Amino acid sequence: MANQGASNDSVENRAGEPQTPITEHEPDLDSETVCDGLNVKTVMGAKTEFDNNEFPTVPELEVGSSLGKYEIRQLLGTGGMGAVYLAFDPMIEREVAVKVLPPEIASRPQALDRFLTEAKATGKLNNQHVVAIYDIGVQDNLNYIVMEVIRGGSVLDLMEQSGSLPWEDACRIVADAADGLEAAHAAGLVHRDIKPENLMLTEGRVVKVVDFGLAKLVDAANHTRTAVTKAGQVMGTPQFMSPEQFSGANIDHRSDIYSLGGTLFQLLTGQFPFDNCPTIVQLMYAHLEQPVPDPNELNGNLPAGCRDVIARAMAKEPQERYQDAAEMARDLRSLDHRQSEPTSGTKPERIIEEWRTLESVCIIEPSKIQALMLRDALAKSGISSIRVHDRAAEATSDPSLVPDVVVTSMHVPDLSGVDMIKKLRTDQRLQQSMLVLNSSDSTVDELIDAGKTGALALVSKKTKPDDILRAVHACTFLNAPKMSFDVPIDPLSLRVLIVGDGDQIPYSMAELIRSVGLLDVEITTLVDLGTEKGPVGKFDLAILLRTAGDATGDTKLYAGRLLRVSEAKTIEVKATAAVQVDGHQMTLRALSCRSFTAVTRCLLDDIRLTRILQITL
């Protein structure tokens, strides 16, 4: 088809804008305007154009009308393959997304085949990282697919908010997408249009591969009716297309791996691969002939492993790439902070956890009854060395003794408990020990002022000895040999509240929730907490998130946030944790429950979160 109407010979290189996929055409390396069987004229990366009499009519469904059994509630968006509506399934009582194909497109065999291929092929997949297809139908000449509603936006939306992503988040997103593609490839399905726009996020930050509208069933390639595309037809989005897609050659699942490598490049750098190519001819030549770009040249804070994964995924020859998506996912998940090679700025502080056995405790308590009760309870936990003193001077008389935990009363004859903690904190050997102030008339701020670093806990005189161990268990790297409360949790029975700065939580927190298996999770903001817009009811745990900033060292800030939860009249919470978020790393900074308040600095991972949940049992 000749060049008709307005044309554009430049490639849109703004990483923040959705890219229009090329549809079917006979490859012409000398032409910068391409078209498909629908007379759609498009330039690589530019917006699709139609003649006025050729533009597909968006199926107009009125709000409140029905399509099959589904009640239409809202138009969510439109595209070259139709419109997507928010609808309600009255039988199951859930909201769904309904994708409707325009009648004039449905009348074209290739377009209808492509639409049905997407529905049938994707519907056969059962993977948490692929959008779920619930139903397919036709009514009044309208073909439609019913699928799950994904409310967290696309990865492209995420990039528009922050530009490039932290490398940890980028690698996790792409690794999860690779898991979804592995399931599709195992079913003989090649996506052919992998890009950030087609990776969606749920509200819990679960990655979903969507839009299989350009998908190809490999095992159908020899069937005239079911082979939606064949060699000589070019489909995809040019910034992420594989060399074999540009050349119009036969493709297989390794083409998706190439596109996934290009997607990772954009997430890490905020730019497309070969971003400096202004025309389609230059872009095509770059993907076919030029070396794979190095993301470290644009972002100096990446592990070398990121460069290696992209180089292998985007190799020119399919046989030189990852041979399956699962292998790429494994390599991405194997990257760690020790591989980081920052070339500019300050490397974020990383916490290295070394779990060790709780072997020694020093008790400073003038009350003999209180001291004996505490000693006996700790002895039952298997702690081998327990020293009891009624004066501070005795406790510090032997400098060779370095206890794992020090429990001191506020009222000691020769030194107050706060002053005792202040003195102990000057000993560098005790930086990894937990200091516990046993007092009913002291404040957390006093405790923080006394000990600027390390793990500190404030417990009341009425606190049971087991609760002191709970604080140690949840807030340090120490393991007591025997703990009655160290029992498996039932994640299905626990209700958790996440309090953040917005209505979405960091990807790392979503991954943590999923790894522990928590299902009853509610998300709110600090602003809405305690208001009519905020949550209501009882929660086992509230987690307050704060993105790392200038005040990350202010322990009082995190301890103060705990009060916001206790002051909220609309909720009742057993335990509250204040967490610092720094890219992929999350750090527990403060924790409170009915029996203690503690400040600390330790990694929040699945083990730590499980320990915190154990104190609510």
N, C-alpha and C positions, 0 to 999 in steps of 0.2 A: 504494500500500500504506500502511496507517495506521501510526502510531507504535506499534511493538511493543517490548516488553522495555525494557531500560535505554536511556535517551537522554541526550544531553549537548549543551547548546546553546552551549558555548563552543568557540572555536578554540584548539587546542594551539599556543602560540607559541614553544615552545622550539626554537631553531634546531638544536640538537644531536640531535633525535630524528627518525627517519624519519617521513615523512608518508604516510598511506594515501590512495591515489588514489580519487577518486569514480569509480564505474562507471556503467553506463547507468541513466538515469531520465528521466522527463518533468520539465522544469524547473518548479519551484514556488518562486518568490521568497519566499513567506511561510513556507515550511517549513524547519526547520533539521535535519531528519532525512531522509536520502535513502536510496534502495535501488536495487538492480539486479535483473536477471532471476533472480538466484540467491537472492532474499530476503535479501540482505546488507544490514544496516542500518548506516549509517556517518554520522558527522558530519564535516564538512570539517575535516581536520587531526587528528581523533581516531582512535583505533584502531578497526578494523573489528570488528563484533560479529555473531554468528550465534545463532539459536535452537539449542538443543542438538541438535534433530533435523534441523537444516539445515546444520550446519557440514561443509564438504567433508572427506572422510576423506583424510588425508595418505597417499599411497601408501607402504606400508611394505615396503621392499626390504631383505632381510638382507645384511649384509656378507659378501661371498664369493659371493653369487648373481649371476646374469647376466641382463641385459636386452638381448636381441639378442646381439650379439657382445661387449658391454661388461660387464666385471667390476666389480660394485659394491664400492666400498671404504669410503665414508663419507657420511653425511648432512651436507650443507653448510648447508641452511636450508630453511624452508618459507614459503609465502605464499599469497595468495588464489587464485593460479593453479597451485598444486601444490607440489612439492618439488624441490630440486636436490641431486643426489648427485655426489660425486667418484667417477669410474670410470676404468677402464683399458682402452685399446684394444689387444688383443694383436697385431693385425695390423700396426699401425704402431708399436707399443710406445711409447705416450704416454698421459699422463693427460688426461682430458677431464671436462667437466661435463655431466651429463645432467639435463635438466629434464623432470619427469614430471607429466602432467595427471591429476588424480583422475578415476576412472571416472564419478562422478555429474555432474561438470562436463562431461566429454567427451560425455555423453549429450545435452547441450543444444546445439543447432545453433549459436547465436551464440557461445557460449564456445569451442566447438571451432573455429569459423571464425577466431576471434580468435587462437587458439593456432597454427593452421596458417598464418595470415597472417604472424604473427611469424616463423615458421620459414622460410617460402618467400621472403618479402620480404627479410629480413635475409640469408638465404643467398645471394641474388643479388648482394649488395654485396661489393666487394673494396676495402676501405679500412682502413688501419692503425688508424683511430680508431673503428671499429665492431667489436663483438664478432664473431668468426668462427663461423659455423655449419658444422659438418662433416657432419651427417647428421640424418635424421628417420625415425621408425619407429613401429610399433605392435606390441605383443605382449601377449597375455592381456588384451586390452581396455585396455591402458595405452599412451596416446600419449606419445611422448617426442621431445625435441630434444637433439642432441649438439652441444656448443659448446666453445670453448677455455676453459681454466681461467685465471682472472685472480686472482692472489694478492696484489696490493698493496692491496686494500681499496678502498672507495669514497672519493670526494671528501668525502662527509659524514663518514666516519671520520677523514679528515685534519683536518677542521674541529673534530671533537670533541677532538683532541689539542691544537690551538693556537688555537681560536676563529677569528677572521678570518685570512685568509692574506695574506702580502705581496702588494702589488698586482701585482707582476711575475708571481708564480706564478699568481695568480688569472686574470690576463689570458691567460697562456699556456694554462692549462687550458681556459678557455672558447674561446679561438681554436682549439685542437685539436679540441674538441667540435664547434665550428662546421664544421670540415673534414669530420668524420664525418657531420654532418647534411646538409652540402651534397651528399655522395654519396647519402644516403638520399633527399633531395628530388629529385635528378636522376633517381632511379629511380621517382619518383611516390609516395614513402612519407613520411607525416607521423607523427612519433613520438607527439606529444600528451601526453607525461608527462616532459618534461625537467626535471630537478632534480638537486641534488648527489648524491643517493642512486643515481641512474641513470648517473652518470659514474664508471667504475671506473678504477683505476690498476694497471698491471702492476708487477712488482718493479722494472723499469727506469723507472717513472714515465711510461709511455706511456698517454695517455688513451683510454679505450674507452667509447663510448656503448652502453649495454645496455638490456635489457628493453623490447622493442618489442611487449609484450603488449597495449597499447592503440593500436597503430599502425593507420593508415588508409591504404589504397591509393586514391589520388585517382582513378585511372583506372577503379576498380571501383565508383565511387559509384552508378552507374546499374544495377548488377546486384543483384537481390534477394538472391541466395545469397552473393555475395562482398562485398557492402557491409556490413561488420561494424557500422558506426555510420552514422547519417544525421543530418540536421538535426533538432533537437528532443531529441537525446541528449547528455548532458553527461558528459564523461570527462576525468580528469586529477587533479592534486593541487592543491588550491585556492590555496595560497600562490603558485603559479607559473602558474596558468591565465590564459589570455588573455581579454579581454572577450568575444570571440565564443564561447569555450568556455562561459563563464557564461551567455550569452544563449541557448545552444543553436542558434546559427546555423551555417551551413556554414563549415568552416574549411579553410585550406590551409597550406602550409609556413611562412607568416609567423606562424602561431600558435606554432610551435616557437621562432622568433626572439624573440618576446615572453617565453616561458618561459626562454630562455637569458639574456635581459637580467635577469630576476628572479634567476636563479641567480648571475650575476655580482654582483648587488647583495648577496646573502647572503655570498658568498665574501669580498667586500671589507669588509663591516661586521659579519658575525656575526649579522645579523638578517634576518628576512624582509622583503620589501617590504610596506608597510602593516602593520607588526608590531603596531600599537596597536589593531587591530580585534578585539574579543573575541567577536563572533558572526559567523555565516555571512552574515547579511544585511549587516552592516557591511563585511565583507571583500568581498562581491560588489559592493556599491556603490562601494567604493574602487577596485577594478580597472576598473569601468565608467565612473566619473565623476571620481575625484580625480586631481590632477596626479601625475606620476611622481615618486617620492621622490628626494631628492638624497643620494647616499652620502657626500658631503663633509661633511654635517652630522653624521654619525656617525664619520667617519674623516677627520681634517684633513690626513692625509699622502698624499692621493691626487692624481694628476695631474688637471687639469680634463678631460682627454680621457676619463677613466673615466666621469665624470658625463654627458658628451655621448653616449658610446656607449650607456649605459643609457637615457637619455632617448629616443634614437631607436629603440632596440630595443623599448622598452615603450610606444611611442606607442599611443593608443587605437585609431586607425584603421589597419588593415593597410597601406594604401597610403602611410602616412607613416613606416612602419618601414623597416629595411633590406629590400630586395627579394630578397636572397638571403643565405645564411649566409656565403658566401665574402667578401662585402663587409664584413660585420661582423668576420670574422677579420682582414682586411687592416687595418682601423682599429685593432684591438686590438694588432696587431704593430707598428704605426707609432708607438705611444706610446713615449716615452723619458724618461729622468731629467730632461731639461731642462724638462719640463712640470710637474714636481713643484711643489706649492704647500703645503709643510708649514705648519701653523698652530700646532703645538705640538711640544715636544720638540726634539731636535737632529737635523738632517738628516745621514744617514750620509755619510761621506766617499766621494766618487766619483772614480774615477781616469779621467782623460782621456788616452788614448793617442794620441801623434802619431809615427807611424813616420817615420824619417829615415835617410838613408844614413850609414853608418860611413865617415867621411872622414879622421879623424886619430887617431893612437896615439902615446903617449909611453912609451918603454921606459927604465926606470932599472935598469941591470944592470952591475955591475963586471966581469963576465966577458965579454971581447970575443967569444969563440966563441959563448957562449950568446946574446949580444945579436944577433950577425950571423945566427945560425940563425933567431931569432924574427923579425928584421926581414925576411929574405928570404921566409919563409913568409907573413907578413902582406902583403908586397908582391904576392905571387901572387894574393891575394884581391881585388886591385884597390883597396886603400886608398891614397889619393893622398898623404897626409902622414904620415910615420913619423919621429919624432925619437928618437935614442938618446943616453942620458947615463949616465955612470958614477957621478955624484954627485947627491944630492938637490937641492943648492943650484943646480946648473946647470938642472935640470928646472923649477925655479920662478923662474928669474931673469927671464923675460919674462912679465909678468902678462897680456899681450894674447893669449897662446896658451892656448886652452881645449880640450884634447883630448877626444875622445869616450870613449877608453879609456886608462887608465894601468895599465901592468904594471910592478910594482916587485919587486925581489928583497928578501928578508928582510934580507940582509946587505949594506948600503951603507955606505961608509966614513964618511960624515958624519951618517948618520941611519938608524935601523932601519926596515925596511919597515913595521912596524906604526905607528911614530911618523910615518912619511911619510903613510900613509893618514889618520891622525888629523889631520894638518896640512891635507891636501887637503880633507878633509870640512868644514873651516871656511869654505871658499870656496863661496859660494852658487852660483856659476856652474857648479860641478862636481856639483851635486845630481842632474843627469840623466846624468852620466857613470858608467861602470862602472870600479871600482877592483879590480885583480887583484893578489893577493899571491902571488908565486912562491916558495914555501917548502916544504921537506919536514919542518920541525920546528916548525911553528906549528899552532895550533888554531883552529877556527871561532869559539869564544868570544872568543879574542883579537882576531880580525878584527872581530867584532860590537862589541866594546868600543871598538875604534878608530874605527869608522864607524857612527854611530847610524842614519843614513838612507841611502837610495840603494841601488844594486846593488853587492854585494861578492862576490868569488869567491876561493877558496883553491885553488891548484893546486900540485902537487908539482914539484920540479925536473925530474923525469923526464917530465913531461907534454909531449906533442907540441904544437907551436904551433896545430895545427888544433883541439885540444881547448879551447884558450883561446877560439877563435872560436865553438866550440860553446856555451860558457857564455854568451858575449855574445849569440849567436843565440837562445838559449832564454830568457834572463832579462832582456833589455832591449828597447827599441823600435828598436834599431839594425839596419840591413841592410847587410852587407858586399856589395860589388858582385859578387864571385865566391866561391862556397862549394861545395866538392866534395861536401859532405854535404847540401846543400839539394836533396834529391831527393824525388819522390813516395813516400808510404808506401803499404803494402798493408794496409789495416785488417783484412782477413780473416785475415792471418797473425800478427797481434799479440795477445798475451794481457795483459790489464790486470787489476789487483787494486785494488778500491776499499775503503779502510779507513775506516769511519765510527764514529759513536757508537752507532748502532743497526743493525738489519738491513735498513733501507731508506735510500736515498740521496736527497738533495734533488732536487726536480724540475729545477732548473737544471742539475745535473750529469747527470741522465738525458738531458736535451735535448742537452747538449754531446756526450755519448757517441754519441747517435743522429746528430747532425749530422756527426760525423767518420766515422761508419760502422763503429764498433767492434762486433764481435759476441761475441768471447770475453772476457766481463767477469765477474769473480767478486766478490762482496760479502762482507765480513766486518767484525768489530768489532775495536777496539784491544785489548779484553779477550781475545778469542779468538786473536789473532795469536800464532803460535808454540806454540799448545796443540793438543791432540788434536782440538778442535772447529774449529780454524782451517784455512786453506788449505794445500795441499801442492804443491810442484813449482816450475817455473820460470815467471817472469813477465817481460815486457819492461818494464812500468812498474807501480809501485805509487803510488796517489794517496791520501794521508792527509788526511781532511777534518776541519776543526774549525769549529764554528759560532762566529761572532763573539761575543765576550763582554768581560768586564772586562779581559782580558789580551791584547787584540788587538794592542797595540803591543809586546808582548814577543817580539822576534825570536828570542831564544834558545829560547823555548818551541817555535816551529816547527822550528828547526834541531835541537832535541833529539828531536823526533818522528821525524826521519829515522833516528836511531839505533835506534829500536824495530824498524824493518824489518830493518836490518843484523844485529840481535841475534837475530832469529827464525831458529831452526835448521831449520824445516820448509820454508822457501821460499828461492829464489834469484832476485834481482831485478837487472835491469840498471840501472834508474834509479828514483829515488823523489822524489816531489813532495809538499810539504806545502802545503795549500790552505786559506785562510780563506774561510768561507761567510757572507755577510751578505745574507740575503734572496735576491734574484735575482743579486746580484753575487758572483763568485768571484775571489779574488785569490791568485796564486802568491806564496808567502812564502819558500819554500826549495826547493832542488833539489840532488840529489846523484847522481853516477854514478861509474864506476870512475876517472875522471880529475880530477874537481873537485867541490867543494861550494860552493854559492852561496846567498846570501840576497838577496831582492829584494822588490819590491812592484809587481806589474803584473797587469793583468787576465788571467784565464784564459778565453780564448775558443777558437774552433776553430782559429784561426791559431796561437795560443800552444801549444795542446795538440799540434798537428801538429809544431811546432818541437821540443817536448820529445820526442816519439816519434822524431823524426829522429836524436836523439843516441843512440838505442838500436840503430840499424841498423849 
